[in-house]
Amino acid sequence: MKLAVYSHKPCWRSDESPTGYATHGGFPFQMRAIAGLFNETVLVLPGRNSPEKSGEIPLSGHELRVVPLSLLYGHDMERKLRFPFWLLRNMPSLIREAVRCDAIHAPIPGDIGTVGMLLALILQKPLFVRHCGNWLAPRTVAERFWIWSMERFAGGRNIMLATGGQPQSPSASNPNIRWIFSTSLTEDELRRIGSVRSLPECLSVKLIIVCRQEPDKGTDLVLRSLIPLKKMGRDFHLDVVGDGTALLALKKMALELSLAQQVTFHGKVTHEEVLELLQQAHLFCYPTRASEGFPKVILEALASGLPVVTTRVSVLPELIGSGCGVLIENPNPGAVADAVDGIVSDPENYQRMSLQAVDTARSYSLEQWQACIGEALVQSWGPLRTNANAR
């Protein structure tokens, strides 16, 4: 069976990749896992002319190839205005791959994923949609459209999975929609990085936040929390990992708060470097106010044995509520500082949280993610590969 994946994830040429293309983030790991389920997989992605070598990860997998589209520039309204012209230019490739494939996977939110979903419905191809945003809190007309579409068409050969997790079903109107978690950690990585932590005997405690540095991710709150934490008798250091539109403002804030010696900005780093930095930290702080689906970095922190300070957004209460950290009701610098102080002031409780963090993360390997998706697809589509070994 041949699968076509329509995604807005940008890619670029890479001589080090077996497909000739690379990208960044967790997407390459998940596409490798999905490709292992099929005879052939084609990724239909926008292509950059210039590579982003920092954090580059090859796009690879079983019989995986990439069909690059032209890059859709702009954000928000500018992107929407450019989209009809982009669509007209790329329509031959979009339609050709939809006709040639046996099934379509459309990760959404995203305009290119939406095109893939519509092509599957028009051509009556088996469709697999994975909603990667915050299913529980749609904020825009587009987000409500995606949820309506999934509830309208889920069932039969249309597999609809919502990224997240709650005791109740994602949709009261259509029970065919199911939860799916998100991860990029293999079972080998979980075993390698999973270790129960103890607080250092010295007074120095290292905090870390890893994410795309955008205004609602909460890095500003963690920075400001260092001011009250200074008065609590410990030496706190913060690692800020990731780039984004807010990075320059955050660096300026650190200088204005006289925190230059207490904060290290690492920018974008590789997957392995993220895991190394997590191993060196003592506590993961993520007081996000953004619309999250299933932040993979939270799993990476838990797998590293780090207690987590975060907020009640999407699936985070399910992950952290088992005793892996502290959930902040009202995200502000004082609340972050109080949560951090409460954790580091009780070494025995810190160790219990670390143990629970490692245990929780073990349930979310990339192999389990692949198996959950594969089981759902096989139930509706039948065998995905001609050989017995689907991995």
Contacts in CASP RR format, 6 or more apart in sequence:
PFRMAT RR
TARGET T0000
AUTHOR 0000-0000-0000
METHOD contacts of the structure
MODEL  1
MKLAVYSHKPCWRSDESPTGYATHGGFPFQMRAIAGLFNETVLVLPGRNS
PEKSGEIPLSGHELRVVPLSLLYGHDMERKLRFPFWLLRNMPSLIREAVR
CDAIHAPIPGDIGTVGMLLALILQKPLFVRHCGNWLAPRTVAERFWIWSM
ERFAGGRNIMLATGGQPQSPSASNPNIRWIFSTSLTEDELRRIGSVRSLP
ECLSVKLIIVCRQEPDKGTDLVLRSLIPLKKMGRDFHLDVVGDGTALLAL
KKMALELSLAQQVTFHGKVTHEEVLELLQQAHLFCYPTRASEGFPKVILE
ALASGLPVVTTRVSVLPELIGSGCGVLIENPNPGAVADAVDGIVSDPENY
QRMSLQAVDTARSYSLEQWQACIGEALVQSWGPLRTNANAR
1 38 0 8 1.000
1 39 0 8 1.000
1 40 0 8 1.000
1 102 0 8 1.000
1 103 0 8 1.000
1 381 0 8 1.000
1 383 0 8 1.000
1 384 0 8 1.000
1 385 0 8 1.000
2 38 0 8 1.000
2 39 0 8 1.000
2 40 0 8 1.000
2 41 0 8 1.000
2 42 0 8 1.000
2 100 0 8 1.000
2 101 0 8 1.000
2 102 0 8 1.000
2 103 0 8 1.000
3 34 0 8 1.000
3 35 0 8 1.000
3 37 0 8 1.000
3 38 0 8 1.000
3 40 0 8 1.000
3 41 0 8 1.000
3 42 0 8 1.000
3 101 0 8 1.000
3 102 0 8 1.000
3 103 0 8 1.000
3 104 0 8 1.000
3 105 0 8 1.000
3 128 0 8 1.000
4 41 0 8 1.000
4 42 0 8 1.000
4 44 0 8 1.000
4 97 0 8 1.000
4 98 0 8 1.000
4 100 0 8 1.000
4 101 0 8 1.000
4 103 0 8 1.000
4 104 0 8 1.000
4 105 0 8 1.000
4 116 0 8 1.000
5 31 0 8 1.000
5 34 0 8 1.000
5 41 0 8 1.000
5 42 0 8 1.000
5 43 0 8 1.000
5 44 0 8 1.000
5 104 0 8 1.000
5 105 0 8 1.000
5 106 0 8 1.000
5 107 0 8 1.000
6 44 0 8 1.000
6 94 0 8 1.000
6 104 0 8 1.000
6 105 0 8 1.000
6 106 0 8 1.000
6 107 0 8 1.000
6 112 0 8 1.000
6 113 0 8 1.000
6 115 0 8 1.000
6 116 0 8 1.000
6 117 0 8 1.000
6 119 0 8 1.000
7 27 0 8 1.000
7 43 0 8 1.000
7 44 0 8 1.000
7 45 0 8 1.000
7 106 0 8 1.000
7 107 0 8 1.000
7 110 0 8 1.000
7 112 0 8 1.000
7 113 0 8 1.000
8 45 0 8 1.000
8 46 0 8 1.000
8 72 0 8 1.000
8 110 0 8 1.000
8 111 0 8 1.000
8 112 0 8 1.000
8 113 0 8 1.000
9 23 0 8 1.000
9 27 0 8 1.000
9 45 0 8 1.000
9 46 0 8 1.000
9 107 0 8 1.000
10 23 0 8 1.000
10 45 0 8 1.000
10 46 0 8 1.000
10 47 0 8 1.000
10 48 0 8 1.000
10 71 0 8 1.000
11 21 0 8 1.000
11 22 0 8 1.000
11 23 0 8 1.000
11 43 0 8 1.000
11 45 0 8 1.000
11 46 0 8 1.000
11 47 0 8 1.000
11 48 0 8 1.000
11 59 0 8 1.000
11 66 0 8 1.000
11 68 0 8 1.000
12 21 0 8 1.000
12 22 0 8 1.000
12 23 0 8 1.000
12 47 0 8 1.000
12 48 0 8 1.000
12 49 0 8 1.000
12 50 0 8 1.000
12 51 0 8 1.000
12 52 0 8 1.000
13 20 0 8 1.000
13 21 0 8 1.000
13 22 0 8 1.000
13 51 0 8 1.000
14 20 0 8 1.000
14 21 0 8 1.000
14 22 0 8 1.000
14 51 0 8 1.000
14 56 0 8 1.000
14 58 0 8 1.000
16 22 0 8 1.000
16 56 0 8 1.000
16 58 0 8 1.000
17 58 0 8 1.000
17 59 0 8 1.000
17 60 0 8 1.000
18 58 0 8 1.000
18 60 0 8 1.000
18 61 0 8 1.000
19 58 0 8 1.000
19 59 0 8 1.000
19 60 0 8 1.000
19 61 0 8 1.000
19 64 0 8 1.000
19 65 0 8 1.000
19 66 0 8 1.000
20 58 0 8 1.000
20 59 0 8 1.000
20 66 0 8 1.000
21 43 0 8 1.000
21 45 0 8 1.000
21 47 0 8 1.000
21 58 0 8 1.000
21 59 0 8 1.000
21 66 0 8 1.000
21 68 0 8 1.000
22 28 0 8 1.000
22 51 0 8 1.000
22 56 0 8 1.000
22 57 0 8 1.000
22 58 0 8 1.000
22 59 0 8 1.000
23 45 0 8 1.000
23 56 0 8 1.000
23 57 0 8 1.000
23 59 0 8 1.000
24 52 0 8 1.000
24 55 0 8 1.000
24 56 0 8 1.000
24 57 0 8 1.000
24 268 0 8 1.000
25 55 0 8 1.000
25 57 0 8 1.000
25 184 0 8 1.000
25 271 0 8 1.000
26 57 0 8 1.000
26 184 0 8 1.000
26 271 0 8 1.000
26 296 0 8 1.000
28 57 0 8 1.000
28 58 0 8 1.000
28 59 0 8 1.000
28 60 0 8 1.000
29 57 0 8 1.000
29 184 0 8 1.000
29 186 0 8 1.000
29 271 0 8 1.000
29 366 0 8 1.000
30 182 0 8 1.000
30 184 0 8 1.000
30 366 0 8 1.000
30 369 0 8 1.000
31 41 0 8 1.000
31 43 0 8 1.000
31 59 0 8 1.000
31 61 0 8 1.000
31 64 0 8 1.000
32 60 0 8 1.000
32 61 0 8 1.000
32 64 0 8 1.000
33 366 0 8 1.000
33 367 0 8 1.000
33 369 0 8 1.000
33 370 0 8 1.000
33 373 0 8 1.000
34 41 0 8 1.000
34 105 0 8 1.000
34 370 0 8 1.000
34 373 0 8 1.000
35 41 0 8 1.000
35 61 0 8 1.000
35 62 0 8 1.000
35 63 0 8 1.000
35 64 0 8 1.000
36 61 0 8 1.000
36 62 0 8 1.000
36 370 0 8 1.000
36 385 0 8 1.000
36 390 0 8 1.000
36 391 0 8 1.000
37 370 0 8 1.000
37 373 0 8 1.000
37 374 0 8 1.000
37 377 0 8 1.000
37 384 0 8 1.000
37 385 0 8 1.000
37 390 0 8 1.000
37 391 0 8 1.000
38 62 0 8 1.000
38 63 0 8 1.000
38 384 0 8 1.000
38 385 0 8 1.000
39 63 0 8 1.000
39 384 0 8 1.000
39 385 0 8 1.000
39 386 0 8 1.000
40 63 0 8 1.000
40 64 0 8 1.000
40 65 0 8 1.000
41 61 0 8 1.000
41 62 0 8 1.000
41 63 0 8 1.000
41 64 0 8 1.000
41 65 0 8 1.000
42 64 0 8 1.000
42 65 0 8 1.000
42 66 0 8 1.000
42 67 0 8 1.000
42 97 0 8 1.000
42 100 0 8 1.000
42 101 0 8 1.000
43 59 0 8 1.000
43 64 0 8 1.000
43 65 0 8 1.000
43 66 0 8 1.000
43 67 0 8 1.000
44 67 0 8 1.000
44 69 0 8 1.000
44 93 0 8 1.000
44 94 0 8 1.000
44 97 0 8 1.000
44 112 0 8 1.000
44 116 0 8 1.000
45 66 0 8 1.000
45 67 0 8 1.000
45 68 0 8 1.000
45 69 0 8 1.000
45 112 0 8 1.000
46 68 0 8 1.000
46 69 0 8 1.000
46 70 0 8 1.000
46 71 0 8 1.000
46 72 0 8 1.000
46 112 0 8 1.000
47 68 0 8 1.000
47 69 0 8 1.000
47 70 0 8 1.000
47 71 0 8 1.000
48 71 0 8 1.000
49 71 0 8 1.000
52 268 0 8 1.000
54 267 0 8 1.000
54 268 0 8 1.000
54 269 0 8 1.000
54 270 0 8 1.000
55 268 0 8 1.000
55 269 0 8 1.000
55 270 0 8 1.000
55 271 0 8 1.000
55 273 0 8 1.000
56 270 0 8 1.000
57 270 0 8 1.000
57 271 0 8 1.000
59 66 0 8 1.000
67 93 0 8 1.000
67 97 0 8 1.000
69 90 0 8 1.000
69 93 0 8 1.000
69 94 0 8 1.000
69 112 0 8 1.000
70 86 0 8 1.000
70 89 0 8 1.000
70 90 0 8 1.000
72 79 0 8 1.000
72 82 0 8 1.000
72 83 0 8 1.000
72 86 0 8 1.000
72 111 0 8 1.000
72 112 0 8 1.000
73 79 0 8 1.000
73 82 0 8 1.000
74 82 0 8 1.000
79 111 0 8 1.000
83 111 0 8 1.000
87 94 0 8 1.000
87 115 0 8 1.000
94 115 0 8 1.000
94 116 0 8 1.000
94 119 0 8 1.000
95 119 0 8 1.000
98 104 0 8 1.000
98 116 0 8 1.000
98 119 0 8 1.000
98 120 0 8 1.000
98 123 0 8 1.000
98 125 0 8 1.000
99 123 0 8 1.000
101 125 0 8 1.000
102 125 0 8 1.000
102 126 0 8 1.000
103 120 0 8 1.000
103 125 0 8 1.000
103 126 0 8 1.000
103 127 0 8 1.000
103 128 0 8 1.000
103 381 0 8 1.000
104 116 0 8 1.000
104 117 0 8 1.000
104 119 0 8 1.000
104 120 0 8 1.000
104 125 0 8 1.000
104 126 0 8 1.000
104 127 0 8 1.000
104 128 0 8 1.000
105 128 0 8 1.000
105 129 0 8 1.000
105 130 0 8 1.000
106 113 0 8 1.000
106 114 0 8 1.000
106 116 0 8 1.000
106 117 0 8 1.000
106 120 0 8 1.000
106 127 0 8 1.000
106 128 0 8 1.000
106 129 0 8 1.000
106 130 0 8 1.000
107 113 0 8 1.000
107 129 0 8 1.000
107 130 0 8 1.000
107 132 0 8 1.000
108 114 0 8 1.000
108 117 0 8 1.000
108 129 0 8 1.000
108 130 0 8 1.000
108 131 0 8 1.000
108 132 0 8 1.000
108 146 0 8 1.000
109 131 0 8 1.000
109 132 0 8 1.000
109 133 0 8 1.000
109 142 0 8 1.000
109 143 0 8 1.000
109 146 0 8 1.000
114 146 0 8 1.000
117 127 0 8 1.000
117 129 0 8 1.000
117 149 0 8 1.000
119 125 0 8 1.000
120 126 0 8 1.000
120 127 0 8 1.000
121 127 0 8 1.000
121 153 0 8 1.000
126 157 0 8 1.000
126 158 0 8 1.000
126 159 0 8 1.000
126 380 0 8 1.000
126 381 0 8 1.000
127 153 0 8 1.000
127 157 0 8 1.000
127 158 0 8 1.000
127 159 0 8 1.000
128 158 0 8 1.000
128 159 0 8 1.000
128 161 0 8 1.000
128 373 0 8 1.000
128 377 0 8 1.000
129 149 0 8 1.000
129 150 0 8 1.000
129 158 0 8 1.000
129 159 0 8 1.000
129 160 0 8 1.000
129 161 0 8 1.000
130 161 0 8 1.000
130 163 0 8 1.000
130 180 0 8 1.000
131 146 0 8 1.000
131 147 0 8 1.000
131 150 0 8 1.000
131 160 0 8 1.000
131 161 0 8 1.000
131 162 0 8 1.000
131 163 0 8 1.000
132 163 0 8 1.000
132 182 0 8 1.000
132 293 0 8 1.000
132 294 0 8 1.000
133 143 0 8 1.000
133 163 0 8 1.000
133 291 0 8 1.000
133 292 0 8 1.000
133 293 0 8 1.000
133 314 0 8 1.000
134 291 0 8 1.000
134 292 0 8 1.000
134 293 0 8 1.000
134 313 0 8 1.000
134 314 0 8 1.000
135 147 0 8 1.000
135 162 0 8 1.000
135 163 0 8 1.000
135 164 0 8 1.000
135 170 0 8 1.000
135 293 0 8 1.000
135 314 0 8 1.000
136 166 0 8 1.000
136 314 0 8 1.000
137 291 0 8 1.000
137 314 0 8 1.000
138 144 0 8 1.000
138 146 0 8 1.000
138 147 0 8 1.000
139 291 0 8 1.000
150 160 0 8 1.000
150 162 0 8 1.000
150 171 0 8 1.000
150 174 0 8 1.000
150 177 0 8 1.000
151 171 0 8 1.000
151 173 0 8 1.000
151 174 0 8 1.000
151 177 0 8 1.000
152 174 0 8 1.000
153 160 0 8 1.000
154 160 0 8 1.000
154 171 0 8 1.000
154 174 0 8 1.000
154 176 0 8 1.000
154 177 0 8 1.000
155 174 0 8 1.000
155 176 0 8 1.000
155 380 0 8 1.000
156 176 0 8 1.000
156 380 0 8 1.000
157 380 0 8 1.000
157 381 0 8 1.000
158 176 0 8 1.000
159 376 0 8 1.000
159 377 0 8 1.000
159 380 0 8 1.000
159 381 0 8 1.000
160 174 0 8 1.000
160 176 0 8 1.000
160 177 0 8 1.000
160 178 0 8 1.000
161 177 0 8 1.000
161 178 0 8 1.000
161 179 0 8 1.000
161 180 0 8 1.000
161 373 0 8 1.000
161 376 0 8 1.000
162 170 0 8 1.000
162 171 0 8 1.000
162 177 0 8 1.000
162 178 0 8 1.000
162 179 0 8 1.000
162 180 0 8 1.000
163 179 0 8 1.000
163 180 0 8 1.000
163 181 0 8 1.000
163 182 0 8 1.000
163 293 0 8 1.000
163 294 0 8 1.000
164 179 0 8 1.000
164 180 0 8 1.000
164 181 0 8 1.000
164 182 0 8 1.000
164 293 0 8 1.000
164 294 0 8 1.000
164 314 0 8 1.000
164 315 0 8 1.000
164 318 0 8 1.000
165 179 0 8 1.000
165 181 0 8 1.000
165 294 0 8 1.000
165 314 0 8 1.000
165 315 0 8 1.000
165 318 0 8 1.000
166 179 0 8 1.000
166 315 0 8 1.000
166 318 0 8 1.000
169 175 0 8 1.000
169 177 0 8 1.000
169 178 0 8 1.000
169 179 0 8 1.000
170 177 0 8 1.000
170 178 0 8 1.000
170 179 0 8 1.000
171 177 0 8 1.000
178 376 0 8 1.000
180 369 0 8 1.000
180 372 0 8 1.000
180 373 0 8 1.000
181 294 0 8 1.000
181 315 0 8 1.000
181 364 0 8 1.000
181 369 0 8 1.000
181 372 0 8 1.000
182 293 0 8 1.000
182 294 0 8 1.000
182 295 0 8 1.000
182 296 0 8 1.000
182 369 0 8 1.000
183 296 0 8 1.000
183 299 0 8 1.000
183 364 0 8 1.000
183 365 0 8 1.000
183 366 0 8 1.000
183 369 0 8 1.000
184 271 0 8 1.000
184 296 0 8 1.000
184 300 0 8 1.000
184 366 0 8 1.000
185 296 0 8 1.000
185 299 0 8 1.000
185 300 0 8 1.000
185 303 0 8 1.000
185 361 0 8 1.000
185 364 0 8 1.000
185 365 0 8 1.000
185 366 0 8 1.000
186 365 0 8 1.000
186 366 0 8 1.000
186 367 0 8 1.000
187 365 0 8 1.000
187 366 0 8 1.000
187 367 0 8 1.000
189 275 0 8 1.000
189 303 0 8 1.000
190 303 0 8 1.000
190 361 0 8 1.000
190 362 0 8 1.000
190 365 0 8 1.000
193 275 0 8 1.000
193 278 0 8 1.000
193 279 0 8 1.000
193 303 0 8 1.000
193 304 0 8 1.000
194 303 0 8 1.000
194 304 0 8 1.000
194 305 0 8 1.000
194 358 0 8 1.000
194 361 0 8 1.000
195 304 0 8 1.000
195 305 0 8 1.000
195 358 0 8 1.000
196 305 0 8 1.000
196 351 0 8 1.000
196 354 0 8 1.000
196 355 0 8 1.000
196 358 0 8 1.000
197 282 0 8 1.000
197 305 0 8 1.000
197 306 0 8 1.000
197 350 0 8 1.000
197 351 0 8 1.000
197 354 0 8 1.000
198 347 0 8 1.000
198 350 0 8 1.000
198 351 0 8 1.000
198 354 0 8 1.000
199 205 0 8 1.000
199 282 0 8 1.000
199 344 0 8 1.000
199 347 0 8 1.000
199 350 0 8 1.000
199 351 0 8 1.000
200 282 0 8 1.000
203 233 0 8 1.000
203 234 0 8 1.000
203 235 0 8 1.000
204 234 0 8 1.000
204 235 0 8 1.000
204 236 0 8 1.000
204 237 0 8 1.000
205 234 0 8 1.000
205 235 0 8 1.000
205 236 0 8 1.000
205 237 0 8 1.000
205 282 0 8 1.000
205 283 0 8 1.000
205 340 0 8 1.000
205 344 0 8 1.000
206 236 0 8 1.000
206 237 0 8 1.000
206 238 0 8 1.000
206 239 0 8 1.000
206 280 0 8 1.000
206 281 0 8 1.000
206 282 0 8 1.000
206 283 0 8 1.000
207 222 0 8 1.000
207 236 0 8 1.000
207 237 0 8 1.000
207 238 0 8 1.000
207 239 0 8 1.000
207 281 0 8 1.000
207 282 0 8 1.000
207 283 0 8 1.000
207 284 0 8 1.000
207 285 0 8 1.000
207 340 0 8 1.000
208 238 0 8 1.000
208 239 0 8 1.000
208 240 0 8 1.000
208 241 0 8 1.000
208 277 0 8 1.000
208 278 0 8 1.000
208 281 0 8 1.000
208 283 0 8 1.000
208 284 0 8 1.000
208 285 0 8 1.000
208 301 0 8 1.000
208 306 0 8 1.000
209 217 0 8 1.000
209 218 0 8 1.000
209 219 0 8 1.000
209 222 0 8 1.000
209 238 0 8 1.000
209 239 0 8 1.000
209 240 0 8 1.000
209 241 0 8 1.000
209 284 0 8 1.000
209 285 0 8 1.000
209 286 0 8 1.000
210 241 0 8 1.000
210 242 0 8 1.000
210 274 0 8 1.000
210 277 0 8 1.000
210 278 0 8 1.000
210 284 0 8 1.000
210 297 0 8 1.000
210 300 0 8 1.000
210 301 0 8 1.000
211 217 0 8 1.000
211 219 0 8 1.000
211 241 0 8 1.000
211 242 0 8 1.000
211 286 0 8 1.000
211 288 0 8 1.000
211 295 0 8 1.000
211 297 0 8 1.000
212 242 0 8 1.000
212 243 0 8 1.000
212 244 0 8 1.000
213 219 0 8 1.000
213 240 0 8 1.000
213 242 0 8 1.000
213 243 0 8 1.000
213 244 0 8 1.000
213 245 0 8 1.000
213 246 0 8 1.000
213 247 0 8 1.000
213 250 0 8 1.000
213 267 0 8 1.000
214 244 0 8 1.000
214 245 0 8 1.000
214 246 0 8 1.000
214 290 0 8 1.000
215 245 0 8 1.000
215 246 0 8 1.000
216 288 0 8 1.000
216 289 0 8 1.000
216 290 0 8 1.000
216 291 0 8 1.000
217 246 0 8 1.000
217 286 0 8 1.000
217 288 0 8 1.000
217 289 0 8 1.000
217 290 0 8 1.000
218 286 0 8 1.000
218 287 0 8 1.000
218 288 0 8 1.000
218 289 0 8 1.000
218 331 0 8 1.000
219 240 0 8 1.000
219 246 0 8 1.000
219 250 0 8 1.000
220 246 0 8 1.000
220 250 0 8 1.000
220 253 0 8 1.000
221 287 0 8 1.000
221 331 0 8 1.000
221 332 0 8 1.000
221 333 0 8 1.000
221 336 0 8 1.000
222 238 0 8 1.000
222 240 0 8 1.000
222 285 0 8 1.000
222 287 0 8 1.000
222 336 0 8 1.000
223 238 0 8 1.000
223 240 0 8 1.000
223 250 0 8 1.000
223 253 0 8 1.000
223 254 0 8 1.000
223 257 0 8 1.000
223 259 0 8 1.000
223 263 0 8 1.000
224 253 0 8 1.000
224 257 0 8 1.000
224 333 0 8 1.000
224 334 0 8 1.000
224 336 0 8 1.000
225 285 0 8 1.000
225 333 0 8 1.000
225 334 0 8 1.000
225 336 0 8 1.000
225 337 0 8 1.000
225 340 0 8 1.000
226 236 0 8 1.000
226 238 0 8 1.000
226 257 0 8 1.000
226 259 0 8 1.000
226 262 0 8 1.000
226 263 0 8 1.000
226 337 0 8 1.000
227 257 0 8 1.000
227 333 0 8 1.000
227 337 0 8 1.000
228 333 0 8 1.000
228 334 0 8 1.000
228 337 0 8 1.000
229 236 0 8 1.000
229 337 0 8 1.000
229 340 0 8 1.000
229 341 0 8 1.000
230 236 0 8 1.000
232 337 0 8 1.000
232 341 0 8 1.000
234 344 0 8 1.000
236 262 0 8 1.000
236 340 0 8 1.000
237 262 0 8 1.000
237 263 0 8 1.000
237 264 0 8 1.000
238 259 0 8 1.000
238 262 0 8 1.000
238 263 0 8 1.000
238 264 0 8 1.000
238 285 0 8 1.000
239 263 0 8 1.000
239 264 0 8 1.000
239 266 0 8 1.000
239 277 0 8 1.000
239 280 0 8 1.000
239 281 0 8 1.000
240 250 0 8 1.000
240 263 0 8 1.000
240 264 0 8 1.000
240 265 0 8 1.000
240 266 0 8 1.000
240 267 0 8 1.000
241 266 0 8 1.000
241 267 0 8 1.000
241 269 0 8 1.000
241 274 0 8 1.000
241 277 0 8 1.000
242 266 0 8 1.000
242 267 0 8 1.000
242 268 0 8 1.000
242 269 0 8 1.000
243 267 0 8 1.000
243 268 0 8 1.000
247 265 0 8 1.000
247 267 0 8 1.000
250 265 0 8 1.000
251 265 0 8 1.000
254 260 0 8 1.000
254 263 0 8 1.000
254 265 0 8 1.000
266 273 0 8 1.000
266 277 0 8 1.000
269 277 0 8 1.000
274 297 0 8 1.000
274 300 0 8 1.000
275 300 0 8 1.000
275 304 0 8 1.000
278 284 0 8 1.000
278 300 0 8 1.000
278 301 0 8 1.000
278 304 0 8 1.000
278 306 0 8 1.000
279 304 0 8 1.000
281 304 0 8 1.000
281 306 0 8 1.000
282 306 0 8 1.000
282 344 0 8 1.000
283 306 0 8 1.000
283 307 0 8 1.000
283 308 0 8 1.000
283 309 0 8 1.000
283 340 0 8 1.000
283 343 0 8 1.000
283 344 0 8 1.000
284 298 0 8 1.000
284 301 0 8 1.000
284 306 0 8 1.000
284 307 0 8 1.000
284 308 0 8 1.000
284 309 0 8 1.000
285 308 0 8 1.000
285 309 0 8 1.000
285 310 0 8 1.000
285 336 0 8 1.000
285 340 0 8 1.000
286 295 0 8 1.000
286 297 0 8 1.000
286 298 0 8 1.000
286 301 0 8 1.000
286 308 0 8 1.000
286 309 0 8 1.000
286 310 0 8 1.000
286 311 0 8 1.000
287 309 0 8 1.000
287 310 0 8 1.000
287 311 0 8 1.000
287 328 0 8 1.000
287 331 0 8 1.000
287 335 0 8 1.000
287 336 0 8 1.000
288 295 0 8 1.000
288 310 0 8 1.000
288 311 0 8 1.000
288 313 0 8 1.000
288 316 0 8 1.000
288 331 0 8 1.000
289 311 0 8 1.000
289 313 0 8 1.000
289 331 0 8 1.000
290 313 0 8 1.000
291 313 0 8 1.000
291 314 0 8 1.000
292 313 0 8 1.000
292 314 0 8 1.000
292 315 0 8 1.000
292 316 0 8 1.000
293 314 0 8 1.000
293 315 0 8 1.000
294 314 0 8 1.000
294 315 0 8 1.000
295 316 0 8 1.000
298 308 0 8 1.000
298 310 0 8 1.000
298 316 0 8 1.000
298 319 0 8 1.000
298 320 0 8 1.000
299 319 0 8 1.000
299 361 0 8 1.000
299 364 0 8 1.000
301 308 0 8 1.000
301 357 0 8 1.000
302 308 0 8 1.000
302 319 0 8 1.000
302 324 0 8 1.000
302 357 0 8 1.000
302 358 0 8 1.000
302 360 0 8 1.000
302 361 0 8 1.000
303 357 0 8 1.000
303 358 0 8 1.000
303 361 0 8 1.000
303 362 0 8 1.000
304 357 0 8 1.000
305 354 0 8 1.000
305 357 0 8 1.000
305 358 0 8 1.000
305 361 0 8 1.000
306 354 0 8 1.000
306 357 0 8 1.000
307 324 0 8 1.000
307 325 0 8 1.000
307 326 0 8 1.000
307 343 0 8 1.000
307 350 0 8 1.000
307 353 0 8 1.000
307 354 0 8 1.000
307 357 0 8 1.000
308 319 0 8 1.000
308 320 0 8 1.000
308 324 0 8 1.000
308 325 0 8 1.000
308 326 0 8 1.000
308 357 0 8 1.000
309 325 0 8 1.000
309 326 0 8 1.000
309 328 0 8 1.000
309 336 0 8 1.000
309 339 0 8 1.000
309 340 0 8 1.000
309 343 0 8 1.000
310 316 0 8 1.000
310 320 0 8 1.000
310 325 0 8 1.000
310 326 0 8 1.000
310 327 0 8 1.000
310 328 0 8 1.000
311 327 0 8 1.000
311 328 0 8 1.000
311 331 0 8 1.000
312 327 0 8 1.000
312 328 0 8 1.000
312 329 0 8 1.000
316 327 0 8 1.000
317 327 0 8 1.000
319 360 0 8 1.000
320 326 0 8 1.000
320 327 0 8 1.000
321 327 0 8 1.000
322 356 0 8 1.000
322 360 0 8 1.000
323 352 0 8 1.000
323 353 0 8 1.000
323 356 0 8 1.000
324 353 0 8 1.000
324 356 0 8 1.000
324 357 0 8 1.000
324 360 0 8 1.000
325 343 0 8 1.000
325 353 0 8 1.000
325 357 0 8 1.000
326 339 0 8 1.000
326 342 0 8 1.000
326 343 0 8 1.000
328 335 0 8 1.000
328 336 0 8 1.000
328 339 0 8 1.000
329 335 0 8 1.000
343 349 0 8 1.000
343 350 0 8 1.000
343 353 0 8 1.000
344 350 0 8 1.000
367 391 0 8 1.000
370 391 0 8 1.000
374 384 0 8 1.000
374 390 0 8 1.000
377 384 0 8 1.000
378 384 0 8 1.000
384 390 0 8 1.000
END
